[in-house]
Amino acid sequence: MTGIISILTCLLALVTIAPISTHPAWWIRVWDFPRLQILALALLTLVLNVALLPWSSPWVWGLAAVNLACVIYQARWIYPYTALSKPQVLDFTGYDKKPRLRILVANVLTPNRHAEKLLALVAAERPDVLVAVETDGWWEQQLTPLEQDYPYTLKCPQDNLYGMHVYSRLPLGDAEIQYLVDKEIPSMHMLVQLEDGPQVRLHCVHPMPPSPTENDESEDRDAELVLVGKSVVDAQTPVIVTGDLNDVAWSTTTRLFLKISGLLDPRRGRGMYSTFHAGYPFLRWPLDHVFHSDDFVLGSLRRLPGIGSDHFPIMAELVYSPKKGAQQESLQRESEDEALAEEKLASTDATPADVHAPGA
């Protein structure tokens, strides 16, 4: 038993230490994702260590210390995404009618043929804006009935798992589809006119993940997130950045994005709302995001029922309340963040000025 626990402990220590490196290789960055699962395994191994091994051995004490260190280190990363932490975004309270935006984000999974589930979900939830990713020509055809109630659209069907469609019942303006980092990976940028409220800058992104089947490194994903983050810093209008970021909420890159952009994450202090993988309850993490400026407070945030995809949809209701929102605090930018951001941008010729700034 000592041998088995020793091997488990060494493996857990290795995958805990690996993502400390900023190296973009997929086999390093992949360990940013399952921090909750690593924590659970380290805790289980610690319990086995305490219960089954003889404490007369210094080696056993060392194993216990390593497992405890793994638990504490992983907990540090995911703690902000639990209900034990202070919410970053305030809840909307009161009964006064304020402008709001209800946005539903759904990665449909291109080969998924259960479009009726998404149509039924939209009919039940009545979002103001639907952002659908991984959409191709077949999905565009299947979603055509939405246009009766959602007449404002931006469409980019693709067969490479990176298509994107936006359907809105609110007017869209100054919309543009861009290929910021990769000529096959689109992003969408537009204005959304709130009812009795201001125009909102909406940026929809779906960068490629680091994986052995798609991109050997995270450079393209990281660069796109930093580009968009830097582009909204001086925005004069409310901002929302949303989509399947192919990155977890607690990763170094997502934290850098939040620090650079000054945007807020409604997950912080509420829960993980893990959206991927829908098919594996014990292997899930938050990949689909709705980040926003401090002009908004939160009406609601929900992970919605599955639609046959490997992602669950997520829906946020953001209430325009800039006076109350000014009380909210973004993550503080640290001295090394700018250097890290420039390092992330070194892999691309694009600059933040290349990102379309709707309404500017």
Residue, then its C-alpha position, 0 to 999 in steps of 0.5 A: m500500500t505504501g508503494i501505491i500511495s507513494i506513486l499517487t502522491c508523486l503523480l499528484a505533485l507532478v500535475t500540481i507543479a506543472p502548470i506553475s510554468t507559463h510554457p504554452a505546451w498543451w501537456i502543461r496547460v491541460w493541468d490548469f483545468p482539473r484543479l477540483q479533481i486533483l484536489a479531490l484525489a489529493l484529499l483522498t490520498l491524504v485520507l488513505n495515507v493517514a488511515l492505512l500507513p504506519w506513522s512511525s516512518p518519516w516517509v509516510w509523514g513526507l507523503a502526507a505533507v506533499n498531499l496536504a500541500c497539493v490540497i491547499y495549493q489547488a484550493r487556493w485557485i478554486y476558492p474564489y469560485t465557491a460560495l465561501s468567497k465574496p461575490q465580485v458582482l453584486d446581486f440586483t435587489g429591488y423592484d424598479k425596472k432597469p434596463r437589462l440584457r439576458i444572454l444565453v451562450a450555447n456551444v452546440l457541438t457541430p455533429n449534434r443533431h438535437a437542434e430542437k432541444l436548443l430551440a425549445l430552450v430558447a422558447a422557454e428562457r426567452p433570452d434577449v441574445l443567443v450566442a451559439v458556437e460550433t455552428d455550421g450550415w446545418w445548424e444555421q438552417q435549423l435555427t432559422p425559425l428563431e428569426q421570427d422573434y430574433p430578427y437581428t443576426l450575425k452569422c458565420p457558419q463554418d465546418n471546422l467546429y468554430g462557426m458562430h451565430v448571434y440571434s438578438r431580439l434587440p437591435l444590433g449595430d456596427a457589427e463585424i466578424q474578425y479573424l484576429v489570430d487565426k484565419e479560420i477562427p472567427s470572433m464577433h463584435m457588435l453593439v446591442q441596443l438595450e430597451d430604455g438603456p444604452q448601447v452595449r459592446l458585445h464581443c463573442v469569442h471562441p479561441m482554439p484550445p491547447s490540445p493534441t488534436e487541435n493546437d499543440e500550444s495555448e499561444d493562439r488562445d492566450a493571445e486572442l484573450v489578451l487582445v480582446g481584454k486590452s481592446v476594451v480597457d478604455a471603452q466608453t460604453p458598457v462591455i460584455v465579453t462572452g463565448d466558449l473561451n476554452d479556458v477555465a475561470w481560474s487559469t492564469t490566462t483568464r485571470l490575466f484577461l480580467k486584470i487587463s480588461g477590468l471586467l468582472d466575473p459573476r461566477r466569483g463568489r457564487g460557484m463554478y457553474s461548470t459547463f463542460h463536459a456535459g457527459y461526465p459529471f466528475l470531469r467538468w469545469p467552467l469553459d463558457h463565460v460571460f464577463h462584463s464591465d462594472d456598469f452591470v449587476l447580476g440579475s441571475l446566472r444559471r447553467l441550463p439543461g443539456i441540449g445534446s452537446d458536450h457543453f451545457p448552455i449558460m445564461a446570465e441576466l445582467v442589469y444595467s445599474p452603473k451607480k450600484g455597479a461602481q461599488q464592485e471591484s475588478l481584480q487588481r493589476e500587478s506589476e508583472d501582468e503587463a509583461l505577461a500580457e506582452e509575452k502572450l501577444a508575442s505570438t501574433d502580429a495583431t494588436p489590440a487596436d486591430v480588434h473592432a471597437p463597436g461604436a468607437 
